Amino acid sequence: MDIEIKAWLYDILSSIMEIDSFFTDIPKEYSSYRNDIRTRRAVERNIEIIGEALSRIMAKDTTIEITNSRKIVDTRNRIIHGYDSVSDEIVWGIVINHLPILQKEVQELSGE
């Protein structure tokens, strides 16, 4: 596998682990997320990183298939360019529903 793709996969895994670390001392519940502006912004930043890494991977190697990669990239674009219309519910849905799947797929791709 290309060294750049490996680096981007590592960035994705690091961002997912960082998001998980935000919920070490607080419950991993929507209300905890919604009521903490710092956690929301930190999660959004990590989703930006994940989305950018996925975008680069998709551009470099079209044979790599990652579930919902296009949707995650679109969410990254929404956070960056439409910051005033970011839905906390959608971001939270990504954290709960999509990041665990993404983590497994990226771990398999990277051989971890």
PyMOL commands that place a pseudoatom at each C-alpha (Angstrom):
pseudoatom trace, name=CA, resn=MET, resi=1, chain=A, elem=C, hetatm=0, pos=[0.000, 0.000, 0.000]
pseudoatom trace, name=CA, resn=ASP, resi=2, chain=A, elem=C, hetatm=0, pos=[1.147, 3.530, -0.802]
pseudoatom trace, name=CA, resn=ILE, resi=3, chain=A, elem=C, hetatm=0, pos=[2.907, 5.316, 2.095]
pseudoatom trace, name=CA, resn=GLU, resi=4, chain=A, elem=C, hetatm=0, pos=[0.640, 8.364, 1.816]
pseudoatom trace, name=CA, resn=ILE, resi=5, chain=A, elem=C, hetatm=0, pos=[-2.471, 6.213, 2.050]
pseudoatom trace, name=CA, resn=LYS, resi=6, chain=A, elem=C, hetatm=0, pos=[-1.042, 4.479, 5.111]
pseudoatom trace, name=CA, resn=ALA, resi=7, chain=A, elem=C, hetatm=0, pos=[-0.423, 7.883, 6.703]
pseudoatom trace, name=CA, resn=TRP, resi=8, chain=A, elem=C, hetatm=0, pos=[-3.984, 9.015, 5.966]
pseudoatom trace, name=CA, resn=LEU, resi=9, chain=A, elem=C, hetatm=0, pos=[-5.394, 5.781, 7.383]
pseudoatom trace, name=CA, resn=TYR, resi=10, chain=A, elem=C, hetatm=0, pos=[-3.322, 6.412, 10.518]
pseudoatom trace, name=CA, resn=ASP, resi=11, chain=A, elem=C, hetatm=0, pos=[-4.733, 9.958, 10.721]
pseudoatom trace, name=CA, resn=ILE, resi=12, chain=A, elem=C, hetatm=0, pos=[-8.264, 8.561, 10.535]
pseudoatom trace, name=CA, resn=LEU, resi=13, chain=A, elem=C, hetatm=0, pos=[-7.612, 6.051, 13.315]
pseudoatom trace, name=CA, resn=SER, resi=14, chain=A, elem=C, hetatm=0, pos=[-5.941, 8.690, 15.472]
pseudoatom trace, name=CA, resn=SER, resi=15, chain=A, elem=C, hetatm=0, pos=[-8.908, 11.021, 15.066]
pseudoatom trace, name=CA, resn=ILE, resi=16, chain=A, elem=C, hetatm=0, pos=[-11.393, 8.273, 15.934]
pseudoatom trace, name=CA, resn=MET, resi=17, chain=A, elem=C, hetatm=0, pos=[-9.393, 7.378, 19.062]
pseudoatom trace, name=CA, resn=GLU, resi=18, chain=A, elem=C, hetatm=0, pos=[-9.218, 11.045, 20.030]
pseudoatom trace, name=CA, resn=ILE, resi=19, chain=A, elem=C, hetatm=0, pos=[-12.992, 11.395, 19.685]
pseudoatom trace, name=CA, resn=ASP, resi=20, chain=A, elem=C, hetatm=0, pos=[-13.449, 8.325, 21.886]
pseudoatom trace, name=CA, resn=SER, resi=21, chain=A, elem=C, hetatm=0, pos=[-11.099, 9.842, 24.467]
pseudoatom trace, name=CA, resn=PHE, resi=22, chain=A, elem=C, hetatm=0, pos=[-13.431, 12.816, 24.920]
pseudoatom trace, name=CA, resn=PHE, resi=23, chain=A, elem=C, hetatm=0, pos=[-15.944, 10.483, 26.541]
pseudoatom trace, name=CA, resn=THR, resi=24, chain=A, elem=C, hetatm=0, pos=[-13.661, 8.969, 29.149]
pseudoatom trace, name=CA, resn=ASP, resi=25, chain=A, elem=C, hetatm=0, pos=[-14.880, 11.268, 31.921]
pseudoatom trace, name=CA, resn=ILE, resi=26, chain=A, elem=C, hetatm=0, pos=[-18.357, 12.043, 30.614]
pseudoatom trace, name=CA, resn=PRO, resi=27, chain=A, elem=C, hetatm=0, pos=[-21.080, 9.680, 29.413]
pseudoatom trace, name=CA, resn=LYS, resi=28, chain=A, elem=C, hetatm=0, pos=[-21.053, 8.912, 25.693]
pseudoatom trace, name=CA, resn=GLU, resi=29, chain=A, elem=C, hetatm=0, pos=[-24.549, 10.330, 25.333]
pseudoatom trace, name=CA, resn=TYR, resi=30, chain=A, elem=C, hetatm=0, pos=[-25.977, 12.966, 23.055]
pseudoatom trace, name=CA, resn=SER, resi=31, chain=A, elem=C, hetatm=0, pos=[-26.913, 15.241, 25.963]
pseudoatom trace, name=CA, resn=SER, resi=32, chain=A, elem=C, hetatm=0, pos=[-23.314, 15.256, 27.237]
pseudoatom trace, name=CA, resn=TYR, resi=33, chain=A, elem=C, hetatm=0, pos=[-22.060, 16.025, 23.743]
pseudoatom trace, name=CA, resn=ARG, resi=34, chain=A, elem=C, hetatm=0, pos=[-24.693, 18.690, 23.057]
pseudoatom trace, name=CA, resn=ASN, resi=35, chain=A, elem=C, hetatm=0, pos=[-24.083, 20.514, 26.331]
pseudoatom trace, name=CA, resn=ASP, resi=36, chain=A, elem=C, hetatm=0, pos=[-20.298, 20.815, 25.962]
pseudoatom trace, name=CA, resn=ILE, resi=37, chain=A, elem=C, hetatm=0, pos=[-19.196, 23.289, 23.298]
pseudoatom trace, name=CA, resn=ARG, resi=38, chain=A, elem=C, hetatm=0, pos=[-15.533, 22.302, 23.606]
pseudoatom trace, name=CA, resn=THR, resi=39, chain=A, elem=C, hetatm=0, pos=[-16.303, 18.642, 23.006]
pseudoatom trace, name=CA, resn=ARG, resi=40, chain=A, elem=C, hetatm=0, pos=[-18.536, 19.518, 20.042]
pseudoatom trace, name=CA, resn=ARG, resi=41, chain=A, elem=C, hetatm=0, pos=[-15.829, 21.637, 18.436]
pseudoatom trace, name=CA, resn=ALA, resi=42, chain=A, elem=C, hetatm=0, pos=[-13.151, 19.020, 19.090]
pseudoatom trace, name=CA, resn=VAL, resi=43, chain=A, elem=C, hetatm=0, pos=[-15.324, 16.284, 17.556]
pseudoatom trace, name=CA, resn=GLU, resi=44, chain=A, elem=C, hetatm=0, pos=[-16.060, 18.505, 14.554]
pseudoatom trace, name=CA, resn=ARG, resi=45, chain=A, elem=C, hetatm=0, pos=[-12.338, 19.162, 14.061]
pseudoatom trace, name=CA, resn=ASN, resi=46, chain=A, elem=C, hetatm=0, pos=[-11.569, 15.460, 14.112]
pseudoatom trace, name=CA, resn=ILE, resi=47, chain=A, elem=C, hetatm=0, pos=[-14.356, 14.778, 11.616]
pseudoatom trace, name=CA, resn=GLU, resi=48, chain=A, elem=C, hetatm=0, pos=[-12.777, 17.442, 9.407]
pseudoatom trace, name=CA, resn=ILE, resi=49, chain=A, elem=C, hetatm=0, pos=[-9.475, 15.535, 9.594]
pseudoatom trace, name=CA, resn=ILE, resi=50, chain=A, elem=C, hetatm=0, pos=[-11.194, 12.213, 8.899]
pseudoatom trace, name=CA, resn=GLY, resi=51, chain=A, elem=C, hetatm=0, pos=[-13.093, 13.687, 5.953]
pseudoatom trace, name=CA, resn=GLU, resi=52, chain=A, elem=C, hetatm=0, pos=[-9.979, 15.260, 4.466]
pseudoatom trace, name=CA, resn=ALA, resi=53, chain=A, elem=C, hetatm=0, pos=[-8.006, 12.037, 4.830]
pseudoatom trace, name=CA, resn=LEU, resi=54, chain=A, elem=C, hetatm=0, pos=[-10.827, 10.069, 3.195]
pseudoatom trace, name=CA, resn=SER, resi=55, chain=A, elem=C, hetatm=0, pos=[-11.009, 12.607, 0.373]
pseudoatom trace, name=CA, resn=ARG, resi=56, chain=A, elem=C, hetatm=0, pos=[-7.288, 12.225, -0.283]
pseudoatom trace, name=CA, resn=ILE, resi=57, chain=A, elem=C, hetatm=0, pos=[-7.514, 8.438, -0.192]
pseudoatom trace, name=CA, resn=MET, resi=58, chain=A, elem=C, hetatm=0, pos=[-10.455, 8.443, -2.622]
pseudoatom trace, name=CA, resn=ALA, resi=59, chain=A, elem=C, hetatm=0, pos=[-8.560, 10.721, -5.014]
pseudoatom trace, name=CA, resn=LYS, resi=60, chain=A, elem=C, hetatm=0, pos=[-5.359, 8.679, -4.854]
pseudoatom trace, name=CA, resn=ASP, resi=61, chain=A, elem=C, hetatm=0, pos=[-6.810, 5.157, -5.100]
pseudoatom trace, name=CA, resn=THR, resi=62, chain=A, elem=C, hetatm=0, pos=[-10.339, 4.611, -6.399]
pseudoatom trace, name=CA, resn=THR, resi=63, chain=A, elem=C, hetatm=0, pos=[-10.154, 0.879, -5.638]
pseudoatom trace, name=CA, resn=ILE, resi=64, chain=A, elem=C, hetatm=0, pos=[-10.229, 1.425, -1.876]
pseudoatom trace, name=CA, resn=GLU, resi=65, chain=A, elem=C, hetatm=0, pos=[-13.789, 1.091, -0.662]
pseudoatom trace, name=CA, resn=ILE, resi=66, chain=A, elem=C, hetatm=0, pos=[-14.790, 2.551, 2.675]
pseudoatom trace, name=CA, resn=THR, resi=67, chain=A, elem=C, hetatm=0, pos=[-18.420, 2.564, 3.793]
pseudoatom trace, name=CA, resn=ASN, resi=68, chain=A, elem=C, hetatm=0, pos=[-20.045, 6.018, 3.733]
pseudoatom trace, name=CA, resn=SER, resi=69, chain=A, elem=C, hetatm=0, pos=[-16.773, 7.714, 2.788]
pseudoatom trace, name=CA, resn=ARG, resi=70, chain=A, elem=C, hetatm=0, pos=[-18.564, 10.152, 0.483]
pseudoatom trace, name=CA, resn=LYS, resi=71, chain=A, elem=C, hetatm=0, pos=[-21.032, 11.114, 3.223]
pseudoatom trace, name=CA, resn=ILE, resi=72, chain=A, elem=C, hetatm=0, pos=[-18.227, 11.675, 5.712]
pseudoatom trace, name=CA, resn=VAL, resi=73, chain=A, elem=C, hetatm=0, pos=[-16.357, 13.868, 3.217]
pseudoatom trace, name=CA, resn=ASP, resi=74, chain=A, elem=C, hetatm=0, pos=[-19.582, 15.791, 2.567]
pseudoatom trace, name=CA, resn=THR, resi=75, chain=A, elem=C, hetatm=0, pos=[-20.003, 16.315, 6.314]
pseudoatom trace, name=CA, resn=ARG, resi=76, chain=A, elem=C, hetatm=0, pos=[-16.421, 17.588, 6.513]
pseudoatom trace, name=CA, resn=ASN, resi=77, chain=A, elem=C, hetatm=0, pos=[-17.222, 20.081, 3.770]
pseudoatom trace, name=CA, resn=ARG, resi=78, chain=A, elem=C, hetatm=0, pos=[-20.393, 21.163, 5.576]
pseudoatom trace, name=CA, resn=ILE, resi=79, chain=A, elem=C, hetatm=0, pos=[-18.498, 21.745, 8.819]
pseudoatom trace, name=CA, resn=ILE, resi=80, chain=A, elem=C, hetatm=0, pos=[-15.818, 23.800, 7.079]
pseudoatom trace, name=CA, resn=HIS, resi=81, chain=A, elem=C, hetatm=0, pos=[-17.874, 25.747, 4.565]
pseudoatom trace, name=CA, resn=GLY, resi=82, chain=A, elem=C, hetatm=0, pos=[-21.296, 25.780, 6.197]
pseudoatom trace, name=CA, resn=TYR, resi=83, chain=A, elem=C, hetatm=0, pos=[-20.226, 26.120, 9.810]
pseudoatom trace, name=CA, resn=ASP, resi=84, chain=A, elem=C, hetatm=0, pos=[-23.409, 28.008, 10.632]
pseudoatom trace, name=CA, resn=SER, resi=85, chain=A, elem=C, hetatm=0, pos=[-25.618, 25.118, 9.544]
pseudoatom trace, name=CA, resn=VAL, resi=86, chain=A, elem=C, hetatm=0, pos=[-23.864, 22.168, 11.194]
pseudoatom trace, name=CA, resn=SER, resi=87, chain=A, elem=C, hetatm=0, pos=[-26.342, 19.790, 12.761]
pseudoatom trace, name=CA, resn=ASP, resi=88, chain=A, elem=C, hetatm=0, pos=[-25.284, 18.457, 16.143]
pseudoatom trace, name=CA, resn=GLU, resi=89, chain=A, elem=C, hetatm=0, pos=[-27.637, 15.512, 15.613]
pseudoatom trace, name=CA, resn=ILE, resi=90, chain=A, elem=C, hetatm=0, pos=[-25.944, 14.536, 12.341]
pseudoatom trace, name=CA, resn=VAL, resi=91, chain=A, elem=C, hetatm=0, pos=[-22.458, 14.855, 13.805]
pseudoatom trace, name=CA, resn=TRP, resi=92, chain=A, elem=C, hetatm=0, pos=[-23.508, 12.763, 16.797]
pseudoatom trace, name=CA, resn=GLY, resi=93, chain=A, elem=C, hetatm=0, pos=[-25.026, 10.172, 14.455]
pseudoatom trace, name=CA, resn=ILE, resi=94, chain=A, elem=C, hetatm=0, pos=[-21.674, 9.893, 12.708]
pseudoatom trace, name=CA, resn=VAL, resi=95, chain=A, elem=C, hetatm=0, pos=[-19.885, 9.430, 16.038]
pseudoatom trace, name=CA, resn=ILE, resi=96, chain=A, elem=C, hetatm=0, pos=[-22.253, 6.688, 17.192]
pseudoatom trace, name=CA, resn=ASN, resi=97, chain=A, elem=C, hetatm=0, pos=[-23.211, 4.933, 13.958]
pseudoatom trace, name=CA, resn=HIS, resi=98, chain=A, elem=C, hetatm=0, pos=[-20.451, 5.449, 11.408]
pseudoatom trace, name=CA, resn=LEU, resi=99, chain=A, elem=C, hetatm=0, pos=[-17.147, 5.851, 13.239]
pseudoatom trace, name=CA, resn=PRO, resi=100, chain=A, elem=C, hetatm=0, pos=[-17.168, 2.326, 14.731]
pseudoatom trace, name=CA, resn=ILE, resi=101, chain=A, elem=C, hetatm=0, pos=[-17.643, 0.866, 11.231]
pseudoatom trace, name=CA, resn=LEU, resi=102, chain=A, elem=C, hetatm=0, pos=[-15.010, 3.204, 9.804]
pseudoatom trace, name=CA, resn=GLN, resi=103, chain=A, elem=C, hetatm=0, pos=[-12.579, 2.229, 12.542]
pseudoatom trace, name=CA, resn=LYS, resi=104, chain=A, elem=C, hetatm=0, pos=[-12.938, -1.482, 11.757]
pseudoatom trace, name=CA, resn=GLU, resi=105, chain=A, elem=C, hetatm=0, pos=[-12.552, -0.949, 8.025]
pseudoatom trace, name=CA, resn=VAL, resi=106, chain=A, elem=C, hetatm=0, pos=[-9.497, 1.281, 8.414]
pseudoatom trace, name=CA, resn=GLN, resi=107, chain=A, elem=C, hetatm=0, pos=[-7.891, -1.161, 10.847]
pseudoatom trace, name=CA, resn=GLU, resi=108, chain=A, elem=C, hetatm=0, pos=[-8.391, -3.960, 8.315]
pseudoatom trace, name=CA, resn=LEU, resi=109, chain=A, elem=C, hetatm=0, pos=[-6.988, -1.846, 5.471]
pseudoatom trace, name=CA, resn=SER, resi=110, chain=A, elem=C, hetatm=0, pos=[-3.960, -0.800, 7.489]
pseudoatom trace, name=CA, resn=GLY, resi=111, chain=A, elem=C, hetatm=0, pos=[-3.335, -4.297, 8.819]
pseudoatom trace, name=CA, resn=GLU, resi=112, chain=A, elem=C, hetatm=0, pos=[-3.884, -3.436, 12.485]
for i in range(1, 112): cmd.bond("trace and resi %d" % i, "trace and resi %d" % (i + 1))
show_as sticks, trace
zoom trace
